Amino acid sequence: MRLVAIFCVLLNLGCASLRILAIRNDPDAILQHTGLDDPIAYDRRMRQILADAEAKHGPTSVEVGEALVRVARGAGWKGDEASALAMLERADAIFRMREHRSQVVLLGATTLAQLYARREEFERSRAASDRALEVARASPPLGELADLTLRELGWPALSRNEPAEALAFFELARPVAEKFFGKSSPFTQMIESDVAAAQLALGNRVLARRHVEASRKALASFDYAVFYPRQMFNEFLLAWIQRLDGEDRGAADVERNALDIAERRLAALLESEERDGQRLLLESMRPHLNQILTIALDTRGAEAQRVAMTALFQRKGRIFETTRSLLDEYRAELTPAEARSLEELVHVRARLSQLVLSADSARIPKVSAKRAERLYARAEELEGEIQRGATGAKLGLGNVSSRRVQDALPPNSALVEYAIYERFEPELHLDRGYFNRWSEARLAACVLRSEGSPQCLDLGEQVAFDQAISRLRKGLRDPRSTGVKDAARFVDEIVFSPIREFLGDEQLVFVAPDGPLHLLPFSALVDERGRYLLDRYTFSYLLTGRDLLSRVRLSARGPPLLVANPDFDAPHAGPDSDEGTVVRGISRRSFRPLPETRAEAAAIAKLLPDARVLDGKEATEDRIRSVRGPRILHLATHGFFSETPNDYPFPRFANILGPQVSTGEDAMLRSGLVLAGGNIATDQEGDGLLTALEVRDLDLAGTQLVVLSACDTGLGHIAVGEGVYGLRRAFAMAGAESIVMTLWIAEDRATRHFMELFYRRVIDGTGRAEALRLAQRDLASRLASRHPFYWASFIVSGHVPTH
C-alpha cells in the first residue's frame, strides 16, 4: 500500500484506490494495478469518483476535495489548465474549511503553486508553496512521502528564477525515490532530469548534461503515457544544451527523436480521445512546436529547419486528419449495426441543425434547449461508437518528413507553410517541462522547393498582419473601395514579399495558411511593381504540406451533378417531425431567386454532356444527401455564415447547447447552403438549409471536384493549426478531393462567366489551380473594372492534380 501511495504522488496523477496491501516494486505491476498505463481511462474514472463523492458526501466534503485534486491533475496533464486551476482552488477551500491535511492536500497545494507560476502569478505561487510546506511540516509531519511531493515546488521556484531553491527541493526528493525505487528506476530518473534543469539554470552545463543523459537513457524503454511528458522534456533539454555547446547536428538528431516520440504518443491519444480531448492534447503539445520553430528561425541551420518543417507536417490539421481517417475506415466495411448507428447519427445531426436554425434568437423556449441538449448528447454518443468501431484505423502518420513532402512536390513548384507560433526565451524561465517565457503570437513561414534546403523565417507579430488582412478584406468585399491596391501591397510586404526570393522562378505555389491567412486570396496581393500576384503565380491552398503526399484515389461512382436556382419558396415534402412545430429565427431573412445560376448550370451542362441538373423545386436537401460520389458536384445557390453565435438572424447557439460545444463545432452549425424551401419555416429535417455539420455526412468518396458557387462558402471559424471549421472542412471530410469556394459575396453575373471559363479550362485538361487562375485573369480582362471584388473571391483547396 505504501509503495502505491508513493507512486501516486511521484507520477503527479493521484490514485483511485489504495486498497492493495502489497505490490511488486516495478513499473509494469504498478501501472497495470492503478490503470495509469491508460491515463485517459483513469481521467474518466476519477470524474466518476468525483460525481459519486458529491452525491454521497455533499459538495463540501473532504472526499469531494480529494477527488477534485485527482481530477484536476488529469485535466492539467491533458492541457486544460483553466479547469484544473478552478478545481484545485475549490478543493483548497474545502480543505481549509475542514482543517484537513493529507498527502492529497499537499499534492493539491504543490499543483496550485505550479499552475500559478505558469500564469506568472508569482505571489500566488509563493503563497501556495508556503501552504504546501505548512501542510507537510504540520504536527505530525507527513514524513518521507511529503519530501517526494515537495519536489514539485522546484518548478515554481525555477519559474520565479530561483534555481538554488529549486535544486534544494529536487535534492530533498531524490534519496527518498532511490530508497523505494532504486537509483536506476524511471521514477528516480525523472528527478535526475529535474536536477538537470536546475543545474542548467545555475549555469552548470556539464552537470546538467550528465544528469539529463542519465534520465533520458533510463526512460527511453518505457512506452507509457505517464512518462511521455518527461521523455519529451529530456529530448528538448539535451538538444538545447547541445546547441549551447555548438553541436547543432547532434541537437537536430535529438529533436527528430523527440518528434518520433511525440508522433507515437499523439497517434495513440488521438485515436482514443474525444474531440475536446484531442484539441486539449494538441494544445498541450504546442510548446514543443514553438521551441522547434524558435530554434530553426534563430540558428538558420539547414538541419534545424528540416526538423521544423517535419514538425509542422506532423502537427497541423491533426484533428481533421484523425476524424477523416476514422470515417474512411469506418465507412469502408459497415456491419448492419454500424450502418444503423451511422444512419441515426445523420438523422440526429439533421434534427440538431434544424432545431438550432429554427430557434428564435430573441427568446429560446426551454423545450428547444432541452431537445438540443438531448440531440447533442446523442450525437456525441454515436460519434464515440463510430470511433470505437474504427479501431483498425492507422492514425499515425508514419514517415512524414520534409524530405518526403519535398519529393512529392511537382516540378517547378514550391510550398509555403505558414505557422502561428510563440517564441521562447530560454534564459529567463524554466517551466512546463522546459524553458518557459513566451512572446506574443508571431507568424513564421517555411518555403520548400523541389530541390534544396527548406528556408524558414519570422514575419513578425500576429497582431500586425491580423489588422492588415482585416483592412484588405474589407476593401476586397466592396467593389466601390478605392484603396484596395495599396492595402494589398501592404499585406504582400508583410506575408509574401519576404519569401519571394526563396521561390525563385517557381510559378505554382502551394500555400498552407494558418490563422487569418486562410481568408486571404493571395492572387489579390500586389507586388513591388504594382502587379497583382494573379499575373505571376498560380496558388493552390492546402491545410498542410502533408496533403501533397499521395492518398488512395477512389473512382467516381456517379456522373457530375449540377444544382442551381433552387426554389427557395417551395413547400417541403416528407414526413413531419414528431417534436412539434417551431418558428425559424432565420425566416426573418428572405433569400432572393438566383436566375443567373440556371444559365450557369445550362452552360456547364453543355460542357459536361453526362451531367445531371437539379434546379427549382428539385434542388432539395434530400436530393443532395442521396448522391454517392459524383465525379463533380456543382452547387450554385446562396451560402451563409454567421461570424458569431449571436449574429442576427441566427440564434444564441451557446445559450442552447452550453459551454460544452467547442467554437469549431459551433461554426459547423452556423455555415451552410440554402436549397429549395429555404424561405419556408418548417419542423422537418429537410428544411432547405444544409449546414456544414450535415455536409460532413454526405458520401463524396470518389468526388474529384466540389464547386461552391455561392457567397462566403470558404468562411468559418479559424482554429490555429487546424484550419477553418465550415463548409470547406465539411466537404473535405465527406471525401471530396478538391473544393472551389468563395471568400466573400459572389456577384451573380460575374460568377456565371467565371464558371464557364473555369470549366472550359478543366475539361481541356488544365490543372484545377491553373484553370482557376486563367479563368480569373480572363474575367478580369473582360470587366470594365478590374477591382478584385469581381474575380479574386474564388480559391481552390485540397488535393489538386496539376493536370
VOGU-3710 file (C-alpha; in Angstrom, 3 decimals, decimal comma):
1> mrlvaifcvl> 0,000/0,000/0,000  2,801/2,381/0,874  4,530/1,789/-2,447  1,344/2,516/-4,383  0,838/5,727/-2,426  4,396/6,844/-3,153  3,926/6,073/-6,818  0,692/8,095/-6,965  2,452/11,112/-5,504  5,508/10,748/-7,723
11> lnlgcaslri> 3,627/10,459/-11,014  1,627/13,610/-10,265  -1,704/11,990/-11,037  -3,257/10,791/-7,782  -4,795/7,311/-7,314  -8,320/5,952/-7,314  -7,655/3,404/-4,604  -5,006/2,435/-2,058  -6,563/-0,867/-1,058  -3,781/-3,164/-2,255
21> lairndpdai> -1,684/-4,369/0,655  1,457/-5,051/-1,321  2,677/-4,805/-4,873  5,896/-5,597/-6,670  8,304/-2,700/-6,989  8,309/-2,381/-10,783  6,584/-0,067/-13,268  4,536/-2,753/-15,043  2,887/-4,002/-11,866  2,133/-0,546/-10,520
31> lqhtglddpi> 0,835/0,826/-13,811  -1,365/-2,187/-14,502  -2,785/-2,134/-10,996  -3,625/1,563/-10,902  -4,639/1,917/-14,538  -2,064/4,634/-15,100  -0,914/2,923/-18,276  -4,153/4,407/-19,673  -4,426/7,950/-18,246  -7,483/8,758/-20,363
41> aydrrmrqil> -9,446/5,901/-18,814  -8,044/6,979/-15,461  -9,363/10,511/-16,006  -12,843/9,195/-16,748  -12,741/7,008/-13,663  -11,667/9,911/-11,458  -14,535/12,038/-12,747  -16,968/9,279/-11,871  -15,472/9,048/-8,371  -15,953/12,813/-8,005
51> adaeakhgpt> -19,596/12,566/-9,053  -20,167/9,692/-6,616  -18,487/11,593/-3,771  -20,642/14,673/-4,344  -23,790/12,561/-4,361  -22,844/10,568/-1,261  -20,963/13,057/0,948  -22,025/16,508/-0,237  -20,211/19,214/-2,242  -18,015/20,468/0,638
61> svevgealvr> -16,854/17,110/1,968  -13,218/16,078/2,299  -13,931/13,195/-0,093  -15,033/15,661/-2,769  -11,941/17,814/-2,146  -9,590/14,880/-2,631  -11,463/13,743/-5,744  -11,198/17,267/-7,145  -7,416/17,176/-6,768  -7,172/13,922/-8,689
71> vargagwkgd> -9,439/15,083/-11,494  -7,564/18,387/-11,692  -4,254/16,583/-12,091  -5,628/14,650/-15,049  -7,059/17,818/-16,597  -3,712/19,549/-16,260  -1,941/16,627/-17,896  -4,302/16,975/-20,874  -3,596/20,694/-21,116  -6,863/22,014/-19,648
81> easalamler> -5,167/24,200/-17,055  -8,123/26,560/-16,578  -10,367/23,709/-15,395  -7,562/22,269/-13,281  -6,998/25,587/-11,527  -10,697/26,069/-10,760  -10,972/22,574/-9,271  -7,824/22,942/-7,182  -8,948/26,280/-5,770  -12,280/24,745/-4,825
91> adaifrmreh> -10,515/21,773/-3,211  -8,172/24,051/-1,249  -11,158/25,987/0,111  -12,724/22,720/1,284  -9,514/21,549/2,978  -9,065/24,859/4,808  -12,674/24,856/5,978  -12,350/21,262/7,235  -8,795/21,821/8,604  -7,827/18,693/6,709
101> rsqvvllgat> -4,217/17,659/5,999  -3,110/14,696/3,939  -0,853/13,722/1,057  -3,645/14,659/-1,350  -3,947/18,115/0,259  -0,205/18,528/-0,182  -0,462/17,364/-3,787  -3,168/19,943/-4,465  -1,112/22,763/-2,941  2,008/21,923/-4,944
111> tlaqlyarre> -0,017/21,745/-8,138  -1,581/25,116/-7,381  1,894/26,563/-6,961  2,833/25,202/-10,387  -0,266/26,490/-12,169  0,032/29,971/-10,681  3,676/30,066/-11,744  2,746/29,141/-15,300  0,318/32,056/-15,337  3,129/34,254/-13,972
121> efersraasd> 1,112/34,956/-10,838  4,220/34,628/-8,713  2,828/35,986/-5,436  0,058/33,394/-5,524  2,581/30,751/-6,494  4,737/31,635/-3,477  1,669/31,564/-1,190  0,706/28,108/-2,475  4,277/26,901/-1,950  4,199/28,160/1,623
131> ralevarasp> 0,861/26,428/2,117  2,378/23,153/0,865  5,296/23,450/3,280  2,904/24,200/6,155  0,857/21,071/5,361  3,953/18,888/5,027  5,565/20,053/8,288  2,410/20,243/10,426  2,238/18,112/13,553  2,510/15,230/12,990
141> plgeladltl> 4,595/15,766/9,823  3,707/13,773/6,733  7,232/12,298/6,522  9,136/10,907/3,558  6,132/10,921/1,237  5,959/14,663/1,743  9,553/15,066/0,607  8,649/13,356/-2,664  5,667/15,622/-3,159  7,588/18,785/-2,258
151> relgwpalsr> 9,797/18,042/-5,257  7,034/19,659/-7,320  7,734/23,023/-5,707  11,026/23,074/-7,585  9,325/24,005/-10,827  7,537/27,092/-9,483  10,871/28,107/-7,944  12,524/27,793/-11,363  9,804/29,890/-12,969  10,411/32,538/-10,281
161> nepaealaff> 14,080/32,452/-11,313  15,171/30,853/-8,034  17,186/27,832/-9,257  19,035/27,272/-5,970  15,740/26,828/-4,112  14,509/24,533/-6,886  17,619/22,373/-6,654  17,102/22,028/-2,892  13,571/20,640/-3,404  14,783/18,181/-6,072
171> elarpvaekf> 17,701/17,002/-3,937  15,331/16,508/-0,992  13,198/14,093/-3,009  15,959/12,123/-4,710  17,130/9,945/-1,755  13,534/9,008/-0,966  12,971/7,883/-4,550  16,240/5,957/-4,513  15,259/4,241/-1,261  11,913/2,975/-2,503
181> fgksspftqm> 12,538/2,525/-6,237  16,312/2,255/-6,664  18,800/4,555/-8,355  18,142/3,237/-11,877  14,361/3,223/-11,730  12,476/5,527/-14,128  10,836/7,230/-11,149  14,178/8,239/-9,680  15,490/9,222/-13,096  12,610/11,664/-13,531
191> iesdvaaaql> 14,115/13,547/-10,604  17,512/13,341/-12,309  16,159/15,459/-15,142  14,663/17,882/-12,597  18,161/18,305/-11,207  19,493/18,787/-14,737  17,098/21,692/-15,300  18,127/23,364/-12,073  21,823/22,901/-12,809  21,394/24,415/-16,261
201> algnrvlarr> 19,574/27,393/-14,759  22,520/27,789/-12,393  24,874/27,802/-15,384  26,376/24,364/-14,771  26,057/22,895/-18,297  28,395/19,952/-17,726  26,446/18,738/-14,694  23,139/19,422/-16,419  24,144/17,314/-19,398  25,305/14,438/-17,216
211> hveasrkala> 22,018/14,312/-15,304  19,731/14,645/-18,337  21,580/11,987/-20,339  21,196/9,548/-17,427  17,498/10,293/-17,172  17,000/10,058/-20,939  18,637/6,637/-21,086  16,572/5,271/-18,183  13,217/6,448/-19,548  13,781/5,570/-23,213
221> sfdyavfypr> 12,495/1,994/-22,881  9,243/2,815/-21,090  6,392/3,313/-23,540  3,807/4,571/-21,069  1,748/7,735/-21,441  2,676/8,906/-17,950  6,356/9,052/-18,953  5,790/10,808/-22,263  5,999/14,426/-20,951  9,287/13,650/-19,227
231> qmfnefllaw> 10,707/11,898/-22,278  9,942/14,975/-24,366  11,419/17,192/-21,673  14,665/15,245/-21,719  14,957/15,360/-25,509  14,484/19,104/-25,724  16,659/19,854/-22,708  19,517/17,822/-24,131  19,063/19,391/-27,580  19,239/22,857/-26,085
241> iqrldgedrg> 22,407/22,049/-24,149  23,952/20,671/-27,344  23,111/23,858/-29,218  24,648/25,917/-26,436  27,767/23,776/-26,887  27,751/24,317/-30,672  26,617/20,769/-31,552  23,848/21,727/-33,994  23,759/18,471/-35,975  23,563/16,347/-32,839
251> aadvernald> 20,828/18,608/-31,483  18,814/18,187/-34,708  19,052/14,379/-34,348  17,783/14,595/-30,769  14,906/16,845/-31,870  13,945/14,348/-34,591  13,872/11,653/-31,954  11,585/13,875/-29,885  9,237/14,212/-32,861  9,176/10,413/-33,262
261> iaerrlaall> 8,268/10,008/-29,590  5,571/12,664/-29,889  4,117/11,137/-33,058  3,760/7,680/-31,480  2,049/9,138/-28,437  -0,110/11,535/-30,421  -1,425/8,827/-32,742  -2,477/6,674/-29,786  -4,089/9,559/-27,941  -5,999/10,917/-30,935
271> eseerdgqrl> -7,480/7,503/-31,565  -8,780/7,167/-28,014  -9,800/10,750/-27,193  -12,963/12,664/-27,976  -12,941/15,974/-29,880  -12,430/18,256/-26,887  -9,737/15,971/-25,537  -7,955/15,945/-28,910  -7,948/19,723/-29,002  -6,518/19,954/-25,493
281> llesmrphln> -3,856/17,344/-26,189  -2,674/19,160/-29,289  -2,661/22,442/-27,407  -0,555/20,893/-24,658  1,994/19,915/-27,311  2,240/23,387/-28,863  5,223/24,394/-26,675  7,285/21,629/-28,328  6,462/23,042/-31,763  7,146/26,588/-30,561
291> qiltialdtr> 10,602/25,609/-29,342  11,494/23,820/-32,582  10,379/26,797/-34,677  12,270/29,244/-32,473  15,487/27,247/-32,820  15,066/26,912/-36,594  14,470/30,641/-37,007  17,350/31,623/-34,724  20,038/29,227/-35,943  19,077/29,316/-39,642
301> gaeaqrvamt> 20,732/25,894/-39,841  19,516/23,560/-42,600  19,021/20,601/-40,260  17,093/22,664/-37,724  14,818/23,972/-40,466  14,135/20,487/-41,787  13,134/19,439/-38,267  10,842/22,473/-38,051  9,069/21,625/-41,322  8,662/17,992/-40,288
311> alfqrkgrif> 7,125/19,139/-37,005  4,650/21,338/-38,888  3,681/18,478/-41,190  3,042/16,253/-38,186  1,047/18,735/-36,108  -1,030/20,938/-38,404  -4,506/19,627/-39,173  -4,212/16,528/-36,984  -7,772/16,600/-35,647  -9,046/16,814/-39,215
321> ettrslldey> -6,719/14,008/-40,321  -7,792/11,828/-37,409  -11,511/12,346/-37,957  -11,261/11,784/-41,704  -9,176/8,635/-41,271  -11,632/7,216/-38,757  -14,592/7,978/-41,008  -12,883/6,498/-44,077  -12,014/3,321/-42,209  -15,439/3,088/-40,588
331> raeltpaear> -17,372/3,595/-43,827  -15,281/1,045/-45,708  -16,828/-2,050/-44,131  -20,005/-1,379/-42,179  -21,721/-4,094/-40,230  -25,531/-3,810/-40,123  -25,347/-2,432/-36,559  -22,710/0,137/-37,547  -24,776/1,174/-40,564  -27,724/1,805/-38,252
341> sleelvhvra> -25,543/3,891/-35,930  -24,294/5,949/-38,859  -27,821/6,416/-40,187  -29,008/7,560/-36,772  -26,106/9,978/-36,478  -27,060/11,551/-39,806  -30,648/11,879/-38,567  -29,587/13,369/-35,221  -27,282/15,927/-36,831  -30,032/16,947/-39,241
351> rlsqlvlsad> -32,501/17,423/-36,373  -29,904/19,357/-34,392  -29,205/21,635/-37,354  -32,911/22,227/-37,958  -33,578/22,978/-34,300  -30,690/25,408/-33,911  -31,531/27,333/-37,090  -35,211/27,439/-36,200  -34,883/28,717/-32,619  -35,964/32,314/-32,075
361> saripkvsak> -32,821/34,313/-31,281  -34,749/36,704/-29,050  -36,442/34,072/-26,926  -35,324/30,465/-26,849  -38,019/28,167/-25,448  -36,816/25,891/-22,674  -38,234/22,923/-24,541  -35,972/23,746/-27,535  -32,950/23,959/-25,273  -33,705/20,546/-23,766
371> raerlyarae> -34,214/18,989/-27,206  -30,953/20,449/-28,424  -29,101/19,165/-25,365  -30,537/15,682/-25,901  -29,653/15,687/-29,577  -26,128/16,912/-28,942  -25,571/14,286/-26,246  -26,863/11,550/-28,556  -24,628/12,758/-31,401  -21,611/12,609/-29,071
381> elegeiqrga> -22,580/9,087/-28,019  -22,927/7,906/-31,616  -19,645/9,521/-32,635  -18,000/7,634/-29,791  -19,446/4,369/-31,093  -18,125/5,103/-34,560  -14,697/5,972/-33,181  -14,557/2,773/-31,157  -15,717/0,788/-34,182  -12,837/2,108/-36,255
391> tgaklglgnv> -10,150/0,579/-34,068  -8,188/-0,558/-37,099  -7,586/2,951/-38,397  -3,961/3,863/-38,981  -3,827/7,244/-37,308  -0,080/7,530/-37,136  1,441/9,483/-39,998  4,364/7,145/-40,364  7,401/8,560/-42,084  6,057/12,042/-42,747
401> ssrrvqdalp> 9,064/14,281/-43,153  10,181/17,358/-45,018  12,105/15,154/-47,451  9,040/13,063/-48,346  6,926/16,162/-48,905  9,735/17,696/-50,958  9,843/14,595/-53,164  6,059/14,915/-53,687  6,265/18,485/-55,000  5,502/18,709/-58,738
411> pnsalveyai> 8,217/20,143/-60,968  8,544/23,916/-60,977  6,565/24,341/-57,773  7,115/25,402/-54,186  5,347/25,006/-50,866  4,887/27,878/-48,419  3,946/26,563/-44,973  2,792/29,273/-42,562  2,585/28,807/-38,797  1,495/30,975/-35,908
421> yerfepelhl> 3,840/30,372/-33,012  5,192/31,867/-29,804  8,919/32,419/-29,356  10,508/31,084/-26,198  13,295/32,837/-24,320  15,315/30,106/-22,584  17,477/32,305/-20,421  14,580/33,639/-18,377  12,463/30,790/-17,007  12,110/27,052/-16,847
431> drgyfnrwse> 8,630/25,576/-16,611  6,114/23,305/-18,358  8,737/20,658/-18,810  11,310/23,028/-20,268  12,065/26,707/-20,800  9,006/28,877/-20,496  8,941/32,525/-21,296  6,760/33,060/-24,318  6,397/36,019/-26,643  3,181/37,269/-28,146
441> arlaacvlrs> 1,976/35,213/-31,114  4,077/35,628/-34,254  3,935/34,403/-37,842  6,570/32,149/-39,379  6,865/30,890/-42,950  8,838/27,939/-44,270  9,487/27,594/-48,000  10,213/24,222/-49,585  11,154/23,757/-53,251  11,629/20,517/-55,136
451> egspqcldlg> 15,376/20,901/-54,619  17,492/22,452/-51,884  17,042/23,003/-48,182  13,958/24,498/-46,512  14,069/28,201/-45,709  12,216/29,388/-42,592  11,854/32,978/-41,464  9,962/35,019/-38,898  7,481/37,507/-40,416  6,609/39,486/-37,291
461> eqvafdqais> 3,864/39,759/-34,694  0,472/38,274/-35,463  -1,406/41,397/-34,415  0,251/43,376/-37,229  -0,802/41,075/-40,035  -4,228/40,431/-38,460  -5,001/44,128/-38,734  -3,567/44,438/-42,241  -5,524/41,436/-43,534  -8,705/42,742/-41,932
471> rlrkglrdpr> -8,312/46,086/-43,737  -7,606/44,360/-47,036  -10,584/42,001/-46,737  -12,854/44,961/-46,054  -11,691/46,570/-49,298  -11,924/43,342/-51,295  -15,543/42,854/-50,270  -16,556/46,319/-51,506  -16,315/46,975/-55,281  -16,504/50,717/-54,590
481> stgvkdaarf> -13,397/50,806/-52,402  -10,537/52,837/-53,836  -7,601/51,959/-51,579  -7,670/48,203/-52,112  -4,477/48,087/-54,169  -2,498/49,959/-51,518  -3,867/47,624/-48,830  -2,955/44,600/-50,963  0,572/45,924/-51,405  0,962/46,411/-47,653
491> vdeivfspir> -0,162/42,837/-46,883  2,188/41,492/-49,554  5,099/43,276/-47,863  4,258/41,548/-44,584  3,359/37,976/-45,559  4,695/37,245/-49,052  7,369/39,665/-50,231  9,906/38,441/-47,597  9,746/34,896/-49,008  9,669/35,817/-52,693
501> eflgdeqlvf> 13,441/35,431/-53,096  13,211/31,831/-51,845  10,615/30,938/-54,520  12,996/31,620/-57,387  11,297/31,156/-60,757  8,635/28,759/-59,461  5,136/29,765/-60,558  2,972/27,079/-58,945  2,819/27,847/-55,228  1,112/25,600/-52,715
511> vapdgplhll> 0,059/27,693/-49,727  -0,657/26,099/-46,344  -2,022/29,044/-44,338  -2,558/29,467/-40,627  -4,889/31,762/-38,705  -6,467/34,617/-40,716  -4,320/33,781/-43,748  -6,978/31,138/-44,514  -9,269/34,007/-45,562  -6,726/35,735/-47,789
521> pfsalvderg> -6,718/35,312/-51,609  -3,004/35,548/-52,349  -3,713/36,222/-56,022  -5,130/39,636/-55,000  -1,871/40,768/-53,355  0,210/43,360/-55,175  3,981/43,090/-55,698  6,627/45,822/-55,672  5,975/46,560/-59,370  2,276/47,191/-58,768
531> rylldrytfs> 1,124/43,884/-60,315  -1,459/41,551/-58,834  0,122/38,216/-57,957  -2,583/36,692/-60,188  -0,329/37,608/-63,121  2,728/35,948/-61,617  1,745/32,847/-59,592  -0,753/30,006/-59,556  -1,908/29,430/-55,983  -3,311/26,181/-54,622
541> ylltgrdlls> -4,346/26,005/-50,962  -3,664/23,141/-48,547  -4,373/22,536/-44,904  -0,740/21,444/-44,591  2,049/20,369/-46,911  1,337/16,833/-45,736  -1,623/16,913/-48,166  0,830/16,649/-51,069  1,596/13,053/-50,109  -0,349/10,525/-52,115
551> rvrlsargpp> -3,694/9,362/-50,817  -5,678/6,475/-52,234  -7,726/7,990/-55,066  -11,156/6,420/-55,408  -13,049/6,277/-58,665  -16,144/8,416/-59,057  -19,391/6,489/-58,644  -21,692/8,818/-60,495  -21,827/11,456/-63,240  -21,446/15,175/-62,490
561> llvanpdfda> -24,332/16,731/-60,580  -25,202/20,400/-61,110  -27,511/22,074/-58,590  -28,781/25,565/-59,459  -31,542/28,128/-58,957  -33,323/26,407/-56,047  -36,925/27,464/-55,473  -36,460/28,955/-52,010  -40,227/29,312/-51,562  -41,079/25,729/-52,482
571> phagpdsdeg> -43,098/23,853/-49,842  -41,380/20,894/-48,236  -42,389/17,331/-48,806  -41,727/14,466/-46,485  -42,668/13,100/-43,054  -43,303/15,597/-40,291  -41,092/15,647/-37,241  -42,516/14,260/-34,025  -41,111/17,149/-31,967  -43,688/19,846/-32,766
581> tvvrgisrrs> -43,636/22,949/-34,931  -41,147/25,713/-34,228  -40,618/29,184/-35,668  -37,360/29,744/-37,531  -35,307/32,748/-36,459  -33,680/32,695/-39,890  -37,126/33,050/-41,510  -36,818/36,812/-40,995  -34,360/36,704/-43,893  -35,755/36,188/-47,401
591> frplpetrae> -33,422/34,549/-49,882  -33,902/36,033/-53,343  -34,007/33,892/-56,503  -30,754/33,435/-58,436  -31,823/33,214/-62,095  -28,239/33,551/-63,364  -27,419/30,232/-61,735  -29,825/28,442/-64,079  -27,957/29,860/-67,078  -24,695/28,947/-65,327
601> aaaiakllpd> -25,747/25,308/-64,931  -27,023/25,141/-68,507  -23,715/26,413/-69,876  -21,714/23,935/-67,772  -24,050/21,083/-68,757  -23,147/21,691/-72,422  -19,531/21,122/-71,473  -20,357/18,038/-69,372  -22,822/16,041/-71,508  -23,341/13,316/-68,882
611> arvldgkeat> -24,166/15,772/-66,095  -27,461/15,679/-64,207  -29,082/19,012/-63,373  -31,282/19,715/-60,362  -32,962/23,094/-60,226  -36,104/24,795/-58,977  -38,181/22,579/-56,707  -35,929/19,576/-57,393  -32,868/21,238/-55,838  -33,690/19,889/-52,385
621> edrirsvrgp> -31,623/18,949/-49,404  -32,837/15,346/-49,605  -31,679/15,001/-53,217  -28,224/16,239/-52,285  -27,983/13,802/-49,402  -28,846/10,868/-51,656  -25,918/11,316/-54,065  -22,993/8,908/-53,882  -19,610/10,053/-55,160  -20,481/12,125/-58,244
631> rilhlathgf> -17,396/12,972/-60,295  -18,196/16,687/-59,925  -20,663/18,330/-57,558  -21,550/21,905/-58,535  -23,753/23,870/-56,112  -24,925/27,281/-57,349  -27,055/28,871/-54,642  -26,934/31,115/-51,577  -24,376/30,369/-48,893  -24,434/31,618/-45,314
641> fsetpndypf> -22,035/32,007/-42,431  -22,573/33,805/-39,149  -19,364/35,197/-37,608  -20,546/34,613/-34,008  -23,371/32,633/-32,405  -25,154/35,895/-31,601  -25,211/37,355/-35,112  -28,692/38,020/-36,455  -30,515/36,147/-37,870  -29,042/33,144/-36,092
651> prfanilgpq> -29,978/32,079/-32,575  -27,858/32,386/-29,470  -26,441/28,952/-30,038  -24,295/28,932/-26,921  -27,400/29,518/-24,796  -28,920/26,346/-26,201  -26,053/23,910/-26,081  -23,981/25,484/-23,369  -20,210/25,708/-22,972  -19,554/22,057/-23,789
661> vstgedamlr> -19,732/22,861/-27,509  -16,413/23,953/-28,946  -16,331/27,030/-31,148  -15,290/24,895/-34,104  -18,258/22,546/-33,865  -20,471/25,563/-33,242  -19,338/27,065/-36,565  -20,303/23,879/-38,402  -23,895/24,766/-37,490  -23,517/28,425/-38,415
671> sglvlaggni> -22,424/27,881/-42,020  -24,185/26,186/-44,865  -26,035/26,325/-48,170  -29,637/27,293/-48,954  -31,658/24,874/-51,081  -35,265/24,531/-52,164  -37,670/25,630/-49,442  -35,047/27,672/-47,603  -37,513/30,527/-47,072  -40,215/28,319/-45,542
681> atdqegdgll> -40,390/27,737/-41,780  -40,701/24,025/-41,076  -40,101/21,403/-38,446  -38,851/18,816/-40,958  -35,289/17,650/-41,307  -35,036/18,591/-44,983  -35,626/22,242/-44,159  -33,729/23,692/-47,123  -30,754/24,762/-45,012  -27,872/22,330/-45,430
691> talevrdldl> -25,387/23,086/-42,636  -21,728/22,152/-42,679  -22,461/19,705/-39,862  -24,830/17,870/-42,222  -22,436/18,124/-45,165  -19,917/16,061/-43,173  -22,251/13,080/-43,531  -22,507/13,200/-47,332  -20,890/10,301/-49,198  -18,474/12,037/-51,568
701> agtqlvvlsa> -15,771/9,382/-51,715  -14,556/9,485/-55,316  -15,751/13,040/-55,946  -12,889/14,821/-57,665  -14,220/18,350/-57,510  -16,823/20,255/-55,483  -17,612/23,766/-56,702  -19,453/26,004/-54,247  -20,767/28,755/-56,495  -22,231/30,716/-53,607
711> cdtglghiav> -21,374/33,517/-51,167  -18,931/33,132/-48,277  -18,512/29,357/-48,697  -14,838/29,491/-47,711  -15,523/31,202/-44,388  -15,820/29,663/-40,943  -14,275/29,614/-37,502  -10,476/29,715/-37,733  -8,553/27,463/-35,363  -4,779/27,967/-35,281
721> gegvyglrra> -3,119/24,843/-36,640  -6,455/23,259/-37,594  -7,794/25,374/-40,443  -11,340/26,637/-40,971  -14,376/24,996/-39,396  -17,067/25,458/-42,015  -18,124/24,207/-45,445  -14,584/23,740/-46,760  -13,751/21,401/-43,874  -17,096/19,619/-44,123
731> famagaesiv> -16,823/18,795/-47,842  -13,231/17,600/-47,416  -14,323/15,384/-44,517  -17,139/13,997/-46,669  -14,489/12,782/-49,116  -14,191/15,491/-51,780  -10,747/15,605/-53,386  -10,716/19,368/-54,024  -13,069/22,273/-53,418  -13,578/25,590/-55,181
741> mtlwiaedra> -15,108/28,136/-52,800  -15,621/31,848/-52,201  -14,205/34,208/-49,585  -16,895/36,899/-49,909  -20,149/37,713/-51,678  -20,205/36,311/-55,199  -21,681/38,717/-57,746  -24,248/36,731/-59,742  -23,400/37,628/-63,343  -19,611/37,745/-62,918
751> trhfmelfyr> -19,735/34,361/-61,207  -21,639/32,825/-64,109  -18,986/33,986/-66,595  -16,183/32,849/-64,296  -17,645/29,346/-64,011  -17,916/28,925/-67,761  -14,298/29,981/-68,195  -13,140/27,697/-65,378  -14,896/24,559/-66,626  -13,664/25,062/-70,185
761> rvidgtgrae> -10,097/25,022/-68,884  -10,649/21,995/-66,643  -12,255/19,994/-69,458  -9,316/20,882/-71,729  -7,029/19,154/-69,212  -5,649/22,190/-67,406  -4,900/21,600/-63,712  -7,602/22,931/-61,404  -5,462/25,598/-59,746  -4,144/26,858/-63,081
771> alrlaqrdla> -7,637/26,680/-64,615  -8,916/28,864/-61,798  -6,119/31,406/-62,268  -6,643/31,625/-66,027  -10,397/32,000/-65,578  -9,834/34,799/-63,083  -7,422/36,534/-65,417  -9,771/36,205/-68,404  -12,688/37,518/-66,346  -10,660/40,484/-65,099
781> srlasrhpfy> -9,705/41,418/-68,668  -13,362/41,406/-69,768  -14,651/43,576/-66,940  -14,877/47,337/-67,135  -13,439/47,415/-63,601  -10,510/45,177/-62,650  -11,414/45,504/-58,976  -10,565/42,163/-57,325  -14,043/42,041/-55,773  -15,267/40,535/-59,051
791> wasfivsghv> -12,532/37,956/-59,716  -10,470/37,215/-56,562  -13,152/35,679/-54,349  -12,683/32,123/-55,630  -9,909/29,847/-54,338  -9,259/26,125/-54,739  -8,148/23,888/-51,873  -7,436/20,252/-51,210  -5,552/17,684/-53,267  -5,318/19,456/-56,632
801> pth> -3,763/17,495/-59,530  -1,627/19,718/-61,713  -3,072/18,369/-64,945
//
